[in-house]
Amino acid sequence: MKRLDGKVVLITGVAAGIGRATANLFAKEGARIVGADIDEEGGKSIAEKIQAFGGSMTFVKTDVSYEPDIKALFEATSELGGVDILFNNAGIEVAKGLLETTEEDWDRNVNVNLKSVFFCCKYAVQQMKEKGKGVIINNSSVAGLVGSFSPAYSAAKGGIIALTKALATDFGQHNIRVNCICPGAIETPMLERVIEEQGNPSDVRARRLKNYPLGRFGYPDEVAQTALFLASEESTFVTGATIVVDGGFTAK
Ligand SMILES: NC(=O)c1ccc[n+]([C@@H]2O[C@H](COP(=O)([O-])OP(=O)(O)OC[C@H]3O[C@@H](n4cnc5c(N)ncnc54)[C@H](O)[C@@H]3O)[C@@H](O)[C@H]2O)c1
């Protein structure tokens, strides 16, 4: 028996990085994946990869900052009998300080990183209430817990932590568990872009690595394994929690 046999799992930001690794891992554990991303080519490529080993994944092109797209996305999970597990993972980096951040930057950041989580939860909870249980996992960041160079991103990620607690409190009575993960720096296309934007990549890496007691950044699969624990029957008494996966970054 696999850990997610037959479960309908919706993953946003499935085309790259942490979302892609999680779709791969969850499909190997028997989940039926509905994957959402704005990147159609990347989304289709992970669906093909999963189907090639006999796993199940449907890709739905979605802009998670646009509610009508989210509504259409949840029609796909409804056709499979309703969503059991939601991983709100899609996100964008806004590597700008307070004085450089425009209103447009702020709106895009909040819409993609926070509004998306709110509305995906809204549609998921409706299907989960009908099933009498469900699991929501939100991907926040250590930037939601401690200071970062990007205050708009921090504000959105901190909002996810507060939203997680609010929903865990509200929907525990329906056996819906809501938790969030705060990764430190993880080796994904997003991290590459952030490092490159800051100048000499090897200097930036070396400087940032000094803040990581384990002496390295994390890998997407290490976040996926934490999401698997939260999605599985091994965490049935865990809700409203904020779990750091950061190589000791916030312990310093
Ligand atoms: N990589 C890190 O160091 C790190 C650290 C902490 C938190 N996180 C968080 O983890 C999550 C995943 O990050 P990642 O590093 O895998 O990023 P990534 O850029 O490698 O992948 C993110 C995916 O989200 C998709 N996406 C972006 N905007 C979208 C939209 N509007 N609608 C649908 N899909 C959209 C992208 O196309 C991409 O496939 C994000 O929420 C990010 O903030 C990442």
The ligand as an SDF file (V2000), in Angstrom:
LIG
                    3D

 44 48  0  0  0  0  0  0  0  0999 V2000
   13.4350   28.1340   -3.9980 N   0  0  0  0  0  0  0  0  0  0  0  0
   13.5130   28.7370   -2.8330 C   0  0  0  0  0  0  0  0  0  0  0  0
   14.6200   29.0720   -2.3700 O   0  0  0  0  0  0  0  0  0  0  0  0
   12.2600   28.9850   -2.0140 C   0  0  0  0  0  0  0  0  0  0  0  0
   12.4320   29.3620   -0.6720 C   0  0  0  0  0  0  0  0  0  0  0  0
   11.3090   29.5980    0.1000 C   0  0  0  0  0  0  0  0  0  0  0  0
   10.0460   29.4790   -0.4520 C   0  0  0  0  0  0  0  0  0  0  0  0
    9.9150   29.1230   -1.7480 N   0  0  0  0  0  0  0  0  0  0  0  0
    8.5570   29.0300   -2.2710 C   0  0  0  0  0  0  0  0  0  0  0  0
    8.3480   27.7570   -2.8320 O   0  0  0  0  0  0  0  0  0  0  0  0
    7.3880   27.8530   -3.8900 C   0  0  0  0  0  0  0  0  0  0  0  0
    7.9510   27.1860   -5.1300 C   0  0  0  0  0  0  0  0  0  0  0  0
    9.1420   27.8640   -5.4700 O   0  0  0  0  0  0  0  0  0  0  0  0
   10.2420   27.2820   -6.4820 P   0  0  0  0  0  0  0  0  0  0  0  0
   11.5350   27.6710   -5.9190 O   0  0  0  0  0  0  0  0  0  0  0  0
    9.9480   25.8870   -6.8340 O   0  0  0  0  0  0  0  0  0  0  0  0
    9.9500   28.2850   -7.7110 O   0  0  0  0  0  0  0  0  0  0  0  0
   10.0960   28.0660   -9.2880 P   0  0  0  0  0  0  0  0  0  0  0  0
   10.1000   29.4350   -9.8960 O   0  0  0  0  0  0  0  0  0  0  0  0
   11.2200   27.1730   -9.5580 O   0  0  0  0  0  0  0  0  0  0  0  0
    8.7070   27.3520   -9.6290 O   0  0  0  0  0  0  0  0  0  0  0  0
    7.4870   28.0410   -9.3830 C   0  0  0  0  0  0  0  0  0  0  0  0
    6.4220   27.5910  -10.3430 C   0  0  0  0  0  0  0  0  0  0  0  0
    5.2660   28.4210  -10.1340 O   0  0  0  0  0  0  0  0  0  0  0  0
    4.7460   28.7890  -11.4100 C   0  0  0  0  0  0  0  0  0  0  0  0
    3.9880   30.0380  -11.3570 N   0  0  0  0  0  0  0  0  0  0  0  0
    4.4550   31.2970  -11.2030 C   0  0  0  0  0  0  0  0  0  0  0  0
    3.4440   32.1910  -11.2930 N   0  0  0  0  0  0  0  0  0  0  0  0
    2.3160   31.4680  -11.4970 C   0  0  0  0  0  0  0  0  0  0  0  0
    0.9540   31.8200  -11.6800 C   0  0  0  0  0  0  0  0  0  0  0  0
    0.5390   33.0930  -11.6690 N   0  0  0  0  0  0  0  0  0  0  0  0
    0.0570   30.8270  -11.8640 N   0  0  0  0  0  0  0  0  0  0  0  0
    0.4490   29.5190  -11.8900 C   0  0  0  0  0  0  0  0  0  0  0  0
    1.7190   29.1290  -11.7390 N   0  0  0  0  0  0  0  0  0  0  0  0
    2.6510   30.0950  -11.5450 C   0  0  0  0  0  0  0  0  0  0  0  0
    5.9720   28.9280  -12.2980 C   0  0  0  0  0  0  0  0  0  0  0  0
    5.6360   28.8620  -13.6850 O   0  0  0  0  0  0  0  0  0  0  0  0
    6.8270   27.7610  -11.8250 C   0  0  0  0  0  0  0  0  0  0  0  0
    6.5650   26.5920  -12.5340 O   0  0  0  0  0  0  0  0  0  0  0  0
    7.0960   29.3460   -4.0690 C   0  0  0  0  0  0  0  0  0  0  0  0
    5.9020   29.6750   -3.4060 O   0  0  0  0  0  0  0  0  0  0  0  0
    8.2730   30.0060   -3.3930 C   0  0  0  0  0  0  0  0  0  0  0  0
    7.9560   31.2830   -2.9180 O   0  0  0  0  0  0  0  0  0  0  0  0
   10.9850   28.8760   -2.5540 C   0  0  0  0  0  0  0  0  0  0  0  0
  1  2  1  0
  2  3  2  0
  2  4  1  0
  4  5  1  0
  4 44  2  0
  5  6  2  0
  6  7  1  0
  7  8  2  0
  8  9  1  0
  8 44  1  0
  9 10  1  0
  9 42  1  0
 10 11  1  0
 11 12  1  0
 11 40  1  0
 12 13  1  0
 13 14  1  0
 14 15  2  0
 14 16  1  0
 14 17  1  0
 17 18  1  0
 18 19  2  0
 18 20  1  0
 18 21  1  0
 21 22  1  0
 22 23  1  0
 23 24  1  0
 23 38  1  0
 24 25  1  0
 25 26  1  0
 25 36  1  0
 26 27  1  0
 26 35  1  0
 27 28  2  0
 28 29  1  0
 29 30  1  0
 29 35  2  0
 30 31  1  0
 30 32  2  0
 32 33  1  0
 33 34  2  0
 34 35  1  0
 36 37  1  0
 36 38  1  0
 38 39  1  0
 40 41  1  0
 40 42  1  0
 42 43  1  0
M  CHG  2   8   1  16  -1
M  END
$$$$
